[in-house]
């Protein structure tokens, strides 16, 4: 998978936007691309080091994904209860990663659409 295909996929969701918000904290974070829906994050990737995606999910699904896979890791900069890191090119197929990105989008959209 390449960054352009991934980016196009994330932006294909209704209301999805992108920003690079972390550069203001430190220049080394300029390359972190974050995808949003309803002004809330649903996915992150590093454009310069594109080898994983960080997505949101339910605690139950995260526990299920961790069990059999090496390519699923806790995300150390986000709440491990709701966020996971999915490493590309290992034991999780790209198609499943894309499904998990879509699920993340749906979780965030459902949560914040109700509040508006």
One Martini backbone bead per residue (centre of mass of N, CA, C, O) as a GRO file, in nm:
protein
  116
    1UNK     BB    1   0.100   0.034   0.018
    2UNK     BB    2   0.025   0.375  -0.032
    3UNK     BB    3  -0.024   0.699   0.058
    4UNK     BB    4  -0.219   0.787  -0.168
    5UNK     BB    5  -0.424   0.560  -0.147
    6UNK     BB    6  -0.486   0.600   0.151
    7UNK     BB    7  -0.578   0.894   0.137
    8UNK     BB    8  -0.812   0.854  -0.062
    9UNK     BB    9  -0.969   0.664   0.116
   10UNK     BB   10  -1.015   0.851   0.362
   11UNK     BB   11  -1.146   1.090   0.178
   12UNK     BB   12  -1.406   0.916   0.077
   13UNK     BB   13  -1.541   0.997   0.321
   14UNK     BB   14  -1.786   1.149   0.463
   15UNK     BB   15  -1.640   1.446   0.590
   16UNK     BB   16  -1.350   1.412   0.534
   17UNK     BB   17  -1.035   1.516   0.672
   18UNK     BB   18  -0.714   1.700   0.678
   19UNK     BB   19  -0.410   1.712   0.886
   20UNK     BB   20  -0.107   1.880   1.042
   21UNK     BB   21  -0.104   1.938   1.390
   22UNK     BB   22   0.199   1.860   1.528
   23UNK     BB   23   0.419   2.076   1.437
   24UNK     BB   24   0.373   2.286   1.674
   25UNK     BB   25   0.538   2.102   1.883
   26UNK     BB   26   0.722   1.962   1.645
   27UNK     BB   27   0.894   1.917   1.357
   28UNK     BB   28   0.887   1.593   1.361
   29UNK     BB   29   0.547   1.616   1.322
   30UNK     BB   30   0.481   1.721   1.025
   31UNK     BB   31   0.421   1.414   0.897
   32UNK     BB   32   0.151   1.398   1.048
   33UNK     BB   33  -0.142   1.248   0.935
   34UNK     BB   34  -0.481   1.354   0.984
   35UNK     BB   35  -0.802   1.214   1.020
   36UNK     BB   36  -1.139   1.348   0.989
   37UNK     BB   37  -1.454   1.361   1.178
   38UNK     BB   38  -1.622   1.595   1.327
   39UNK     BB   39  -1.338   1.707   1.439
   40UNK     BB   40  -1.226   1.400   1.461
   41UNK     BB   41  -1.026   1.145   1.502
   42UNK     BB   42  -0.953   0.825   1.297
   43UNK     BB   43  -0.653   0.880   1.169
   44UNK     BB   44  -0.294   0.787   1.138
   45UNK     BB   45   0.007   0.905   0.967
   46UNK     BB   46   0.332   0.880   0.821
   47UNK     BB   47   0.459   1.020   0.538
   48UNK     BB   48   0.777   0.947   0.580
   49UNK     BB   49   0.680   0.668   0.759
   50UNK     BB   50   0.501   0.437   0.582
   51UNK     BB   51   0.413   0.156   0.814
   52UNK     BB   52   0.151   0.287   0.959
   53UNK     BB   53  -0.160   0.282   1.145
   54UNK     BB   54  -0.395   0.478   1.335
   55UNK     BB   55  -0.678   0.349   1.521
   56UNK     BB   56  -1.008   0.314   1.610
   57UNK     BB   57  -1.174   0.124   1.879
   58UNK     BB   58  -1.277  -0.125   2.058
   59UNK     BB   59  -1.173  -0.301   2.324
   60UNK     BB   60  -1.262  -0.580   2.214
   61UNK     BB   61  -1.131  -0.564   1.931
   62UNK     BB   62  -0.844  -0.512   2.023
   63UNK     BB   63  -0.808  -0.779   2.176
   64UNK     BB   64  -0.865  -0.958   1.927
   65UNK     BB   65  -0.627  -0.845   1.746
   66UNK     BB   66  -0.380  -0.909   1.932
   67UNK     BB   67  -0.362  -1.211   1.965
   68UNK     BB   68  -0.273  -1.325   1.647
   69UNK     BB   69  -0.081  -1.057   1.614
   70UNK     BB   70   0.212  -0.866   1.527
   71UNK     BB   71   0.084  -0.595   1.369
   72UNK     BB   72  -0.043  -0.532   1.655
   73UNK     BB   73  -0.040  -0.229   1.845
   74UNK     BB   74   0.015  -0.025   2.076
   75UNK     BB   75  -0.041   0.317   2.139
   76UNK     BB   76   0.168   0.534   2.313
   77UNK     BB   77   0.010   0.830   2.241
   78UNK     BB   78  -0.247   0.673   2.308
   79UNK     BB   79  -0.519   0.513   2.395
   80UNK     BB   80  -0.513   0.169   2.437
   81UNK     BB   81  -0.827   0.125   2.455
   82UNK     BB   82  -0.887   0.281   2.145
   83UNK     BB   83  -0.590   0.243   2.019
   84UNK     BB   84  -0.415   0.134   1.714
   85UNK     BB   85  -0.147  -0.032   1.556
   86UNK     BB   86  -0.094  -0.085   1.199
   87UNK     BB   87   0.113  -0.292   1.024
   88UNK     BB   88   0.257  -0.306   0.734
   89UNK     BB   89   0.350  -0.612   0.581
   90UNK     BB   90   0.236  -0.844   0.751
   91UNK     BB   91  -0.030  -1.026   0.926
   92UNK     BB   92  -0.204  -0.790   0.783
   93UNK     BB   93  -0.408  -0.708   0.556
   94UNK     BB   94  -0.490  -0.436   0.376
   95UNK     BB   95  -0.797  -0.488   0.372
   96UNK     BB   96  -0.823  -0.490   0.685
   97UNK     BB   97  -0.715  -0.212   0.737
   98UNK     BB   98  -0.934  -0.064   0.576
   99UNK     BB   99  -1.168  -0.169   0.751
  100UNK     BB  100  -1.058  -0.034   1.018
  101UNK     BB  101  -1.074   0.253   0.917
  102UNK     BB  102  -1.376   0.254   0.866
  103UNK     BB  103  -1.457   0.185   1.154
  104UNK     BB  104  -1.336   0.434   1.283
  105UNK     BB  105  -1.506   0.636   1.134
  106UNK     BB  106  -1.783   0.526   1.236
  107UNK     BB  107  -1.737   0.569   1.537
  108UNK     BB  108  -1.689   0.875   1.530
  109UNK     BB  109  -1.938   0.965   1.375
  110UNK     BB  110  -2.152   0.849   1.569
  111UNK     BB  111  -2.069   1.003   1.824
  112UNK     BB  112  -2.074   1.313   1.690
  113UNK     BB  113  -2.356   1.324   1.553
  114UNK     BB  114  -2.540   1.308   1.806
  115UNK     BB  115  -2.439   1.592   1.935
  116UNK     BB  116  -2.555   1.792   1.691
   0.00000   0.00000   0.00000
